[in-house]
Every structure is written in structure tokens, then in C-alpha cells.
């Protein structure tokens, strides 16, 4: 029940039996195939829909209007279109078409300047003369109240040349005559004719054709922007966010293809980097999928990768020093039995007689070589079984004069049947039942120099009593969710071992559009405070 946390720092820990393993930078890369189901597109459209709520501002520019005896030059037109859309409804599954409607369209128009030129007949000396009168009006504002207009459109999603494209096959926007209202007309020179001018301006705006291009442009701009973002997130490399300080994970999709009306198939690579193990060295492992391997689409999103790549992550954890853990002797049941028995100590480990029965020792477990996981087979729901082998050193520290000092080092090979289970949130858990293996031991030289102990240990008896310390859940890894669109996450739900060294991950059918915190880490045990007292004195 103990994961492998970063080993606690122990002052002056020095054993002569084995040196720490050589370390180097480690990179694991696995080819993948990812099936995105059709409902993933619905989530992507929902993602797009959330970006459609708000205001689009468009500068129309200058518009000349001929109203018979009056010429209007509407200069500096700026349109702010406000709209909100209910969630689009898919109306054509074959072509991925959604119905997009809004009955809550509103708009505001400001005009920097309105130049009005009217021909006025003036009688001069009995002669009627047509005289143009020019009036300039400033800061004109018009309103289209929300609910007075509507948009009806269809939205279509396609994958073209590895890019997601969102288009509007149909589009229609209308507002009724008289819907526009002038809220400000700063034109005092037209006091006598302002009503007529207002009527003419409103007549111009009452036809949607005159501003349709501006509103259409606002929506088209949003469509284009979202399509680019969706394509980048779906088909460009991204670093998956983690809280780990020693592991970086990269998602590198390369191609996307239609899957006969059943979603998309993405292909590419997942890359796991352990970049800070050592400087100036680099080891890489590439794991392609076997030739001819094809994902079999299901009802939920799925991912297939090489199972050998998953096993190779154990090597990265080893290089990063994450396969180390410590525990107090109180958690080693077999050792506690030895400490409570005078006869077991007398005939099995005489030097322990120098310590009180309740002495709290400290055990430090260190891997002395890379782990291996072989002969794997599917072992039931979310379970893979195999044989795990890991050479380990178990260093024991004794409390002397108020501090822990190196005492005895044991060496063995942790080997036996193991299970690898995918838990919640993509967590991989290992559990091993350690089989009997030869055990060697040696007292730390510093302890020998100081205390000249009886160095006899009945190692087979002691190992049998303490073997439960090696029955551990061991290594724990986390497979992070994948991000599709700007906020849609696919969280691993279960897995299956398949032929040709393939592991298939099925993602949750309830993958949300809210990205959770993503972690790729090695779990640590709860820290415990150990009281160190002087358990024996110098002879």
C-alpha cells in the first residue's frame, strides 16, 4: 500500500555496497491513433457557440444615399451587433450541419457625420432659382432594440486537408420596417425639416440589405477565428499541462481523416520527456505501432498506443529517482515481530538486543537497476498482469545519539507476479507479491567502527519475516487527459491490452467542456514525523 515518493533526505547516509545507478536524460515517444466520435463535434460546436455570445463591432465606412431632392452622405458608420444564440441543434448528421438561430439580435449604429444637401427653390426678382443648401450634422446615433431582428443560419463542420473548417451554407437576417430608432440627431440647422430627414434615414435603414454585409462580416470573422483555433488545438503540437517538475508530456497530432461518417481518426505521437535527469546526455526510445494496426472505433473516444511505451515510462521514473521511498519500521509488520521477540533477536539478529523493543528504525528503499515488466496478459477489467523484476537496496538507519545513522544494508531482487491497474483520472497503479529471492546484507562500516557489533543475521529467517515490506503497490503514474477544442477534455476511463503490443484507452463518455487540473506525477505517502532518540550508546 505504499507508493514510491521522493526519498527523504538523510544526513550522512553512506553505504559502501552499491553506488547509485548512472542517470541520463530520457525520452519516450509512442505513435498513436485517436478516434474522435461524432458527439465530439457536438461538443466542439458547443465550444464555438459559447464564443458567439456578445458584441461584434464593424466599421462600415461612408455611404452615399440619394433620396430624390435630398442627398445624404453618411460618413463614419460604426455598427455594434449584439446577439445571443441558443445552443445549435444538429439537423444533418451525415454532413455535420447544425441549425443556428437567434431572435435576440440587436444593434447600435453611430454616424460621425451626416452631410445633407437639399435643393431649395428661391424666387429672386421674379425668377425661381434652385439653390443647394448644405447642412452638416454630427454625432448621430441609432438603435435597433434587442428582439427586433432575427438571424437564421446553418453551420457546417468539415475536415479539409487536416484542418477543421466551419462554414455557413445558408444565412438570412431580417428586421421589420420601422424597427430602427434615432436616439440622437444633433442637427439644429434642420429644425424645420428634421422630421423629414429622420424619416428618410430610417427608410434607408429599414431595409436590412444596407447593413447586411456588416452583420454577416462580423459573424464570418468569428467563424474563421474559431475554425483556426479549433484546427490548431486539434492538429498542432501542444504540451499537456502537468504539475510535475521532472516530466513533460507532448501531444503531437500529424494527420486527421474522416472515418466513414463515424467521427475522425487522428494519428501522431505522444512524447514523454524527462529533461532534467542529467545534462549533456540523451537517450531516446521510439515505439511505432505494428504495421497494419488500425483502431476499431467504438461509442466513446479511444486512443491506441504501444504498450511497450507505457512500460518504458518506468525507466524514465527510475532515471528521475522516483522509484525510491522511505518508511518507519513501525510499518514493517514482520520486523515488528522480530523486535518484540527476545529469542528471534538472540538467534536471528543479536545486535538488535542493544536497542529497546520500541525503537523506531528507518528503512530506505532504493532501486539498484531499471525495472522490467514482462509476460504481460489481459487480466480482467482495467487490469494487466505480468512479471515485475526490480533489483533493490533496503538501507536501514538506526537512531543513535539523537540522529539516524547508517546501520545495515540489504540487497535483493524484488520479483514476482504484478498487476497494473488503470484507476480513476488515468492513474496507473502497480502491485507486486514479492517471491522468495536471495538476500545479502552488510553492516555499514561507520557503524562497525563505532560499535563493533555482532554482525551475524540469520538472513533467511529475517527476510521471510520482513518480506511483507516488499509487497507494495509500488510505482504510480498518471495518463493525462487530452484537450480537444479550446476547453474539451478527454479523460482516460479504462484500458485493454490488445494483440501486437497495443494498449487501448477508452475515454469517458462524459468528457466535459471544462478542463480539470491535469497532473502527471508520482504519488507520495503522507509525511510522518519520526521521533529520534538515543537508542544505544557508544561502547
C-alpha positions in Angstrom: 0.0 0.0 0.0 3.0 2.3 -0.4 3.8 4.4 -3.5 7.3 5.4 -4.3 7.8 9.1 -3.2 11.0 11.1 -3.5 13.3 9.7 -0.9 13.6 11.8 2.3 17.0 13.5 2.7 19.0 11.6 5.3 22.1 13.3 6.6 25.4 11.4 6.3 23.9 8.4 4.6 26.9 6.4 3.3 26.9 2.7 2.4 29.8 1.0 0.6 27.9 -1.8 -1.1 26.5 -0.3 -4.2 26.7 3.1 -5.9 23.6 4.9 -7.2 22.7 4.0 -10.8 24.0 6.0 -13.7 21.5 8.6 -14.9 20.8 10.2 -18.2 18.2 12.3 -20.0 15.3 10.1 -21.1 12.7 10.5 -23.9 9.9 8.0 -24.8 7.9 8.5 -27.9 4.9 6.4 -29.0 2.9 6.5 -32.2 -0.8 6.8 -31.5 -4.2 6.7 -33.3 -7.1 8.6 -31.7 -10.7 8.1 -32.6 -13.0 11.1 -32.0 -16.7 10.2 -32.1 -19.3 12.3 -33.7 -20.6 13.7 -30.4 -17.1 15.2 -30.0 -18.1 17.5 -32.9 -21.3 18.5 -31.0 -19.0 19.4 -28.0 -16.8 21.4 -30.4 -19.9 23.3 -31.8 -20.9 24.0 -28.2 -17.5 25.3 -27.6 -17.9 27.6 -30.7 -21.4 28.6 -29.6 -20.0 29.9 -26.3 -17.8 32.3 -28.3 -20.9 33.7 -30.2 -22.4 35.5 -27.2 -21.6 39.1 -27.2 -20.9 42.1 -29.4 -19.2 42.4 -32.8 -18.0 45.8 -33.9 -17.7 46.6 -37.6 -16.6 49.8 -39.3 -18.8 50.2 -42.4 -17.2 53.5 -43.6 -19.0 56.1 -45.7 -22.3 55.5 -47.6 -23.9 58.0 -50.1 -27.7 57.9 -50.3 -29.8 59.5 -53.0 -33.3 60.3 -51.7 -34.7 62.4 -54.6 -34.3 66.1 -53.9 -32.1 65.3 -50.9 -28.6 63.8 -50.9 -27.3 62.1 -47.8 -23.6 61.4 -47.2 -23.5 59.2 -44.2 -19.8 59.3 -43.1 -18.0 57.2 -40.5 -20.6 54.5 -39.9 -19.8 52.1 -37.0 -22.0 49.1 -36.2 -22.1 47.2 -32.9 -24.1 44.0 -33.4 -25.3 42.3 -30.2 -26.6 38.7 -30.4 -27.1 35.6 -28.3 -27.8 32.2 -29.7 -29.4 29.1 -28.2 -27.3 26.0 -28.4 -27.2 24.9 -32.0 -29.2 21.7 -32.9 -27.7 19.2 -35.3 -30.1 18.7 -38.3 -27.9 16.7 -40.6 -25.6 14.0 -39.1 -24.2 12.9 -42.5 -22.8 16.3 -43.3 -22.4 17.7 -39.7 -24.8 20.6 -40.1 -26.3 22.5 -37.2 -29.2 24.9 -37.1 -28.2 28.3 -35.7 -31.0 30.7 -34.8 -31.3 33.9 -32.9 -34.4 36.0 -32.2 -32.5 38.4 -29.9 -30.5 40.4 -32.4 -29.9 44.0 -31.6 -27.6 46.7 -32.9 -26.4 50.2 -32.4 -25.1 52.5 -35.2 -23.2 55.7 -34.7 -22.5 58.1 -37.5 -19.7 60.5 -37.2 -21.1 63.0 -39.7 -24.2 63.4 -41.8 -24.0 65.8 -44.7 -27.4 66.7 -46.1 -27.7 68.5 -49.4 -31.1 69.7 -50.4 -32.2 71.7 -53.5 -34.4 74.7 -52.4 -36.2 76.9 -54.8 -35.7 80.6 -54.1 -37.5 83.4 -56.0 -35.1 86.1 -56.9 -36.6 89.1 -58.8 -39.5 87.0 -60.0 -37.2 84.2 -61.1 -37.2 80.8 -59.3 -33.7 79.6 -58.7 -32.6 76.1 -57.5 -30.2 76.7 -54.7 -28.4 73.8 -52.9 -28.4 74.1 -49.1 -25.8 72.1 -47.3 -26.3 71.1 -43.6 -23.7 69.1 -41.6 -25.0 67.0 -38.6 -22.6 65.4 -36.1 -22.8 62.5 -33.7 -25.9 60.8 -34.8 -26.9 57.6 -33.0 -29.4 55.0 -34.0 -30.7 51.9 -32.1 -32.1 48.5 -33.2 -33.7 47.3 -29.9 -32.9 43.6 -29.0 -35.6 41.3 -30.1 -36.5 43.4 -33.2 -34.4 41.3 -35.6 -33.5 37.7 -36.2 -30.8 35.6 -37.8 -31.3 32.1 -39.2 -28.3 30.2 -40.4 -26.8 26.7 -40.7 -23.3 25.8 -39.6 -21.3 23.0 -41.2 -18.1 21.4 -39.8 -15.7 19.7 -42.2 -12.2 18.4 -42.2 -10.2 19.6 -45.2 -6.5 19.0 -45.6 -6.1 18.2 -41.9 -7.9 21.4 -40.9 -11.3 21.9 -39.3 -13.4 24.3 -41.3 -16.6 25.9 -40.0 -18.8 27.5 -42.7 -22.3 28.9 -43.1 -24.0 27.2 -46.1 -27.1 29.4 -45.5 -27.6 32.7 -43.8 -30.5 35.1 -43.5 -31.1 38.1 -41.2 -34.1 40.3 -41.1 -35.6 43.2 -39.2 -39.0 44.8 -39.7 -39.6 48.2 -41.2 -39.6 50.9 -38.5 -37.5 48.8 -36.1 -34.7 51.3 -36.0 -34.9 54.3 -33.8 -32.9 57.5 -33.9 -31.7 58.3 -30.3 -29.7 61.3 -31.2 -29.7 63.8 -34.2 -27.6 66.8 -33.4 -28.6 69.0 -36.3 -30.2 72.3 -35.2 -29.9 73.8 -38.6 -32.5 71.4 -39.8 -35.1 72.2 -37.2 -37.8 72.8 -39.9 -37.1 69.6 -41.8 -35.6 67.3 -39.3 -38.7 65.1 -39.1 -38.4 64.5 -42.9 -34.7 63.8 -42.7 -35.2 61.3 -39.8 -37.9 59.6 -41.9 -35.6 59.3 -44.8 -32.7 57.9 -42.7 -35.0 55.4 -41.1 -36.3 54.4 -44.5 -32.8 53.7 -45.6 -32.1 51.6 -42.5 -35.4 49.8 -42.6 -34.1 47.6 -45.4 -31.6 45.1 -43.9 -29.8 44.9 -47.2 -28.0 48.2 -46.5 -26.2 46.7 -43.4 -26.5 43.0 -44.0 -22.9 42.8 -45.2 -21.6 44.4 -42.0 -23.5 41.9 -39.8 -22.6 38.9 -42.0 -18.9 40.0 -41.8 -19.0 40.1 -38.0 -20.2 36.5 -37.9 -17.9 35.3 -40.6 -14.9 36.8 -38.8 -15.9 34.9 -35.7 -16.4 31.7 -37.7 -12.9 32.0 -39.3 -11.2 32.8 -36.0 -12.8 29.8 -34.2 -12.0 27.4 -37.1 -8.4 28.4 -37.0 -8.3 27.9 -33.2 -10.0 24.6 -33.4 -7.6 23.4 -36.1 -4.6 24.5 -34.1 -5.7 22.8 -30.9 -6.9 19.7 -32.7 -4.0 19.2 -35.1 -1.0 21.0 -33.7 1.6 20.0 -31.1 0.8 21.0 -27.6 2.3 20.4 -24.2 -0.1 18.8 -21.9 -0.3 20.8 -18.6 1.1 18.9 -15.6 2.2 19.8 -12.1 5.3 17.6 -12.5 8.7 19.3 -12.2 10.5 16.3 -13.8 8.3 15.1 -16.7 7.0 16.9 -19.7 4.3 15.4 -22.0 3.7 16.5 -25.6 0.8 15.6 -27.8 1.9 15.7 -31.4 -1.0 15.0 -33.9 0.0 15.0 -37.5 -3.0 13.8 -39.7 -6.7 13.8 -39.5 -9.0 11.8 -41.7 -12.7 11.1 -41.9 -13.9 7.8 -40.6 -16.8 7.0 -42.9 -19.3 9.2 -41.1 -18.2 8.0 -37.7 -16.0 10.8 -36.4 -12.4 11.3 -37.1 -9.1 9.3 -36.9 -6.1 11.4 -35.7 -2.6 10.0 -35.9 0.6 11.3 -34.5 2.9 10.8 -31.5 2.8 11.1 -27.7 6.2 12.2 -26.3 7.3 11.8 -22.7 10.4 13.8 -21.8 12.4 13.5 -18.6 14.7 16.5 -19.4 16.4 17.3 -16.1 17.9 13.9 -15.2 21.3 14.8 -16.4 23.0 17.3 -18.7 24.7 16.6 -21.9 23.2 13.1 -22.4 20.1 12.0 -24.3 18.5 8.6 -24.6 15.5 8.1 -26.9 13.1 5.3 -27.4 10.6 5.3 -30.3 7.7 2.8 -30.3 5.8 2.7 -33.6 2.5 0.8 -33.9 2.9 -2.5 -35.7 2.3 -2.3 -39.4 -1.3 -2.6 -40.3 -2.6 -1.7 -36.8 -5.9 0.1 -37.0 -8.1 1.5 -34.3 -11.6 -0.1 -34.1 -13.9 2.8 -33.4 -16.3 2.5 -30.5 -19.1 4.5 -28.9 -16.7 6.7 -26.9 -13.4 8.4 -27.9 -10.5 5.9 -28.0 -6.7 6.1 -28.2 -4.2 3.3 -29.0 -0.5 3.4 -28.2 2.3 1.0 -27.9 2.2 -0.8 -24.5 6.0 -1.0 -24.6 6.0 2.8 -24.4 4.0 2.6 -21.1 6.5 0.1 -19.7 9.3 2.4 -20.8 7.9 5.1 -18.6 9.1 3.0 -15.6 12.6 3.5 -16.9 12.1 7.3 -17.0 10.9 7.2 -13.4 13.9 5.2 -12.5 16.3 7.7 -14.1 14.5 10.5 -12.3 14.9 8.9 -8.9 11.2 8.5 -8.4 11.3 4.8 -7.6 12.6 5.5 -4.1 10.7 5.6 -0.8 11.2 5.5 2.9 9.1 4.1 5.8 9.5 3.8 9.5 10.0 0.3 11.0 6.5 0.5 12.6 5.1 0.0 9.1 7.0 -3.3 8.5 4.9 -5.9 10.3 7.4 -8.7 10.1 10.2 -6.5 11.6 8.0 -5.5 14.5 7.5 -9.2 15.3 11.3 -9.6 15.5 11.7 -6.6 17.8 9.1 -7.9 20.2 10.7 -11.4 20.5 13.8 -11.8 22.7 14.5 -15.2 21.1 14.2 -14.1 17.5 16.7 -11.3 18.2 19.0 -13.6 20.2 19.3 -16.3 17.5 18.4 -14.2 14.4 19.9 -10.7 14.9 21.9 -10.4 18.1 22.8 -6.8 17.7 19.1 -5.8 18.0 19.3 -6.7 21.7 21.2 -3.4 22.0 18.0 -1.5 21.2 14.8 -1.1 23.1 11.8 -3.1 21.7 10.0 0.1 20.7 13.0 1.6 18.8 11.9 3.3 15.6 14.3 2.5 12.8 14.1 4.0 9.3 14.1 1.9 6.1 15.1 3.5 2.7 14.2 1.5 -0.4 16.4 2.3 -3.5 16.3 0.7 -6.9 19.7 -0.6 -8.0 18.8 -1.1 -11.6 15.9 -0.4 -14.0 12.7 -2.3 -13.5 11.3 -4.7 -16.1 7.7 -5.8 -16.7 7.4 -9.0 -18.9 4.9 -11.7 -20.0 2.0 -9.3 -19.8 -1.5 -10.5 -20.4 -5.0 -9.0 -20.0 -6.2 -9.8 -16.5 -9.8 -8.5 -16.4 -11.4 -5.1 -16.3 -8.7 -2.4 -16.4 -6.1 -4.9 -15.3 -2.9 -6.2 -16.9 -0.8 -8.9 -15.2 2.8 -9.7 -15.7 6.1 -10.4 -14.0 7.9 -7.4 -12.4 11.6 -7.5 -11.6 13.5 -4.8 -9.8 16.9 -5.1 -8.0 16.6 -3.1 -4.8 18.7 -2.0 -1.9 17.0 -1.6 1.5 19.1 0.6 3.7 18.3 0.6 7.4 19.1 3.5 9.7 19.3 3.3 13.5 18.6 6.1 15.9 21.9 6.8 17.7 22.6 9.9 19.8 19.6 11.7 18.6 20.0 11.2 14.8 19.6 8.4 12.3 22.9 6.8 11.3 23.5 4.1 8.6 23.1 0.7 10.2 22.6 -2.3 7.8 22.1 -2.6 4.0 20.1 -5.5 2.5 20.3 -6.3 -1.2 17.8 -8.4 -3.1 15.7 -8.6 -6.3 12.1 -7.5 -6.0 10.5 -10.1 -8.3 7.1 -11.7 -8.6 3.7 -11.5 -10.2 2.4 -8.0 -10.5 -0.8 -6.3 -11.6 -1.0 -3.0 -13.5 -4.4 -1.3 -13.0 -5.9 1.8 -14.5 -7.7 3.7 -11.8 -9.7 7.0 -11.8 -8.3 10.0 -13.6 -5.9 7.9 -15.7 -3.8 6.7 -12.8 -1.8 3.5 -13.3 -1.2 1.5 -10.1 1.3 -1.4 -9.7 1.0 -4.1 -7.1 3.5 -6.9 -6.6 3.6 -10.0 -4.5 7.3 -10.5 -3.9 8.5 -14.1 -4.2 11.4 -15.5 -2.2 14.7 -14.2 -3.5 18.3 -14.5 -2.2 19.1 -11.6 0.2 22.6 -10.3 1.0 23.4 -7.9 3.8 26.3 -5.9 5.3 26.6 -3.6 8.3 27.6 0.0 7.5 31.3 0.5 8.0 30.7 3.6 10.1 28.5 1.6 12.4 31.1 -1.2 12.7 33.9 1.4 13.5 31.8 2.9 16.2 30.1 -0.1 17.9 32.0 -3.3 16.8 28.6 -5.1 16.6 27.9 -8.8 16.4 27.4 -8.9 12.6 25.5 -12.2 12.4 22.0 -12.1 10.9 20.0 -15.2 10.1 19.2 -13.6 6.8 16.7 -16.2 5.5 14.6 -16.1 8.7 14.7 -12.4 8.8 13.9 -12.0 5.1 10.9 -14.3 5.5 9.6 -12.3 8.5 10.1 -9.0 6.8 9.0 -9.9 3.3 5.7 -8.1 3.7 7.7 -4.8 3.4 8.3 -5.7 -0.3 4.7 -6.4 -1.0 3.9 -2.9 -2.3 1.7 -1.0 -4.6 4.9 0.5 -5.9 5.0 2.8 -8.9 2.1 5.0 -9.7 1.9 7.0 -13.0 -0.9 9.2 -14.4 -2.0 9.4 -18.0 -3.2 13.0 -18.5 -6.4 14.0 -20.3 -6.2 15.2 -23.9 -7.5 18.6 -24.9 -9.8 19.0 -28.0 -11.0 22.4 -29.0 -10.3 25.2 -26.5 -11.7 23.5 -23.4 -12.9 20.0 -24.1 -11.0 17.2 -22.2 -10.9 13.5 -22.9 -10.2 11.7 -19.6 -9.0 8.1 -19.6 -11.7 5.8 -18.3 -10.5 2.2 -18.9 -8.0 0.3 -20.9 -7.5 -3.1 -22.6 -4.4 -4.9 -23.7 -4.7 -6.0 -27.3 -2.5 -8.0 -29.7 0.6 -6.6 -31.4 1.8 -4.8 -28.2 -1.2 -2.3 -28.3 -2.9 -0.8 -25.3 -6.3 0.8 -26.0 -7.5 3.6 -23.8 -11.3 4.3 -23.7 -12.1 7.8 -22.7 -15.1 8.8 -20.5 -18.3 9.3 -22.4 -19.0 12.2 -20.1 -15.8 14.1 -21.0 -16.6 17.7 -20.1 -16.1 21.0 -21.7 -14.3 22.3 -18.6 -10.7 21.3 -18.3 -9.7 19.9 -14.9 -6.3 20.3 -13.3 -4.1 17.8 -15.1 -1.3 16.1 -13.3 1.4 13.7 -14.2 3.1 12.8 -11.0 4.2 10.0 -8.7 2.1 10.0 -5.6 3.8 10.4 -2.3 2.8 9.0 1.0 1.6 11.1 3.9 4.6 12.5 5.7 5.2 11.3 9.2 7.3 12.8 11.9 9.7 10.4 13.4 10.9 10.9 16.9 14.7 10.2 17.0 16.0 9.3 20.4 19.4 7.8 21.5 18.7 4.1 21.3 22.2 2.8 22.1 25.4 4.4 23.4 28.9 4.1 22.3 30.8 1.1 23.7 
